[in-house]
Amino acid sequence: MSIHEYKRQNSFVVLLNATQVIITFAVPSKCRVTTRKFSNYVDNVLAWGGIVWRLLRNGIPIPPYEAIRDPRGSQYLLDAMEPVTFYGGDLLEVIAENAYAGAASVGIGAALGFDQEE
């Protein structure tokens, strides 16, 4: 058995009232993935609270990460998080919903650190 550490990071411009998948990862069969770190960021600080971040397993939000509204870490320095384990065949996603009415769009991004056990 071997464990590898990975980081996935992505950013997008998200229109008002739209949802964007930021990170997606299909867990390979016979593997286990455990999330360890997370960060999120926006290009307009006034948008915090209007962007809702969610961690999903197979399209279903995972508590306590079903409605993150506050900043966590930075794009370079991720915050530790309560681990969540995914198994072979699971789809891991980080999504963001833009409900910030102060602009037509907001630049957003997220990073996720995880271990993959094979």
N, C-alpha and C positions, 0 to 999 in steps of 0.2 A: 504494500500500500504506500502511495506517495501523496504528499500534499503540496500543492502549488498555490502561491499567492498571486492574485490578479487585481487589477484596477480597471474599471470601465468608466469612461467619461464621454460626455457629449453635450452639445448645446444647440439651441434652436431659437428662432423668433416665433412667438406664439401669438396669434390673433386673439382679440377680445372674445370671450365665451367659447374658446376652442380648447381641446385637450390634445396634448402631444406626448407620444411615447419618447422618452429621453434615452432610456437604456433598455435593451432587451437581450436576454440570454437564455437559450434553450439548454438545460442541463443534460449533458450526454448520459446515455444509459450506463448503468453500473458506476455512476459517480454521485458524489454528494457535495453540495455547495453550501457554505455557511457564510452569511454576510457578516462583516466585521466593522466596516466604517462607511460613513455616508457624508456627503456635503451637497449643498445646493446654493445657487446664486442667481441673482437677477441683475440686469443692467440699469434698473431704475429703482433706487432704494425706497421710493414711495409705494412701489408695488408690493412690498412685503405685507403679508396678510391677505392680499388679493390673489395670490398664487397658492394653489393647494397641491401639495406633492403627495403621492401615494406609492407605496411598495405593494406590488401585486404578485400573487402566486396563481398561475393559470387564470388570470383575469379577475381574481377576487382579492380585495384589499386585506392586508395583514395588520392586525392590531400589534403594537401601538402606532403603526406607520400608515394608517388609513387616511389621515388628514393633517399633514405637517404644514404649518403656515409660517414658521419662524426660520430664520437662517441657521444653518448647521455647517460649521467648518468653512473651508474655502475651497476653491478649485484645486489648490495645491496641497492643502493640509486638511485631510478628512477627519471628522469627529468619530470617536468610537460610538458604536450603537449596540443595543441589545441584539445578540445574534439571532438570526432566523435561518433555519436549515431547509434547503430544497433538495429533492431527490431526482434521480434519473427520470427524464421525461417531463419534469416540471418546466414551466415557462416563467422566468423571473422578469418582471418589468418594473421600471420606475417611470411614472407618468406625472405630468403637471397640467393642471387646469388653470386657465387665465380668467379670473373674474374681476381683475382690476379695471375699473371703469375710467381711470384717469388717462388712459392712452389706448390707441387703436391696436397696439401690439407691444409686447415686452420680450426682451432677450433674456432667456433663461438657460440654466445648465445644471447638471448634476454629475456627481461622481460616486461610485460605489466600489468599496474594497471588499473582496471576498476570498475565501480559501476554497480550492477545489480538491477534493479527495478522490483519488482514483483507485 
